[in-house]
């Protein structure tokens, strides 16, 4: 079946906007053509292909912003920790690490200053 490139492009852009698509494979699923046919009409170097990718990228950015906003407002510790891992400084990420050990001068173990001498006194009076 012969397809017109402009018709495929118009359908693709409409589906990207309507369904907030984020992957090329998603576009192909909505088009009445196969993957090889899609790439025959939209080679990677073509301007139309680049326009489709720009639309997909725009949707990806909007999705990321939306997700991060929901994570920030969430009461879920897992989501908030995920957001912190995305936004944290290297120092904060090091402190969030499950393998973090107190080795610096200003980081003393919580038992510092407690008498932990557990030697037994076996002498008899």
N, C-alpha and C positions, 0 to 999 in steps of 0.2 A: 504494500500500500504506500502511496506517495504522500508525504507530509510536507506542508509548507512551513518553513522555518519560522516565519513571523507568527503563524497561528500557534505553533508549539510554544514559542516565546511568550505570547500573550496568555496562553493557558497556564504556563509555568509561573509567570509573575502573579497572576490572579490567585493561584493555589498557594503560593508562598505567603501572600498577604492574608488570604482568607483563613488558612490553616496554621499560620505561624511556623512554617517549615524551617528546619535548620540544617538539613543534609541534602546533598544532591540526590541520593537514593530516594529520599522522600518525594522529590519533584518527579522523578521517573515513575514512581508508583502512581502518581496522579495523571500522568500523560498516557495517551493511547498508543505508545510506541515502546520498543524494547530499549535496553541500555545501549547496545551498539548503535541503534538508530539515533538515540539522543546525542551521542558523542559525534556522530556523523554531521548532525545539524549544528552542534555546539562544541567544536573542538576547544580544548583548554586555552588556547591562545586567542580565541575570538572575543570580540567586544561584547557580544551577547552573553557568552558564558560568564565573562567577568561581571556583567551587570547582575546576572542571577546570583553569583557568589556574593556580591555586595548586599543584595537583599537578604540572603541567608545570614550573612554576618551581622546585619542590623538586627535581625530577629534573635540571634545568639546574644548580642549585647543586652537587648531588652530583657531577655529571659534571665540572664545573670543578675542584672540589676534588681529585677523583681524577686528572685530567689534570695539574694543577699538582704533585701529589705525585710522579707518574711523571716529570715533567720534571725535578724537583729531584734525583731519584735516578738519572737517566739519565747515561750517559757521552757522549751526543750533544751536541756543541757547539751545533748548531742549536736543539735543544730548550732547552738551558740559556740561550742568548741570548734565545730567545723569552720564557722565564720572567723573565729580567732586565728585558726591555723592559716586562713587565707590572708588575713590582715596583719598578723603579728610581726613584730620586729624579730630579727634573729635572736636577740636576748630573750624575748618573750617566748619564742618557739622552743628555745633550749630549756626554759623553765617548764614548759608544758610537756616536754618529753618524758615518757615513762621511765627512761633510763637515767634521768638527771640525778647527779650526786652532788652533795654539798662539798665542794673542794675549794671554794674561794673564801677569803678571809671574812667577808661580810656575811657569808652564809654559814651559820653554825647549826649543827644538828639540834633538834628540839630538846634532847635530853641534856644539853650542855648546862653545867652548873648543878646537876642533880648528883647525889651521892649514889653511885651505882656499884660501890664496892661490895661484892657479894661473897667475899672470903668468909669461910666459916671459922668460928673460934672453937676449936676442939679442946681447949684447955679446961681442966677441971679444978675448981678451987676447993 
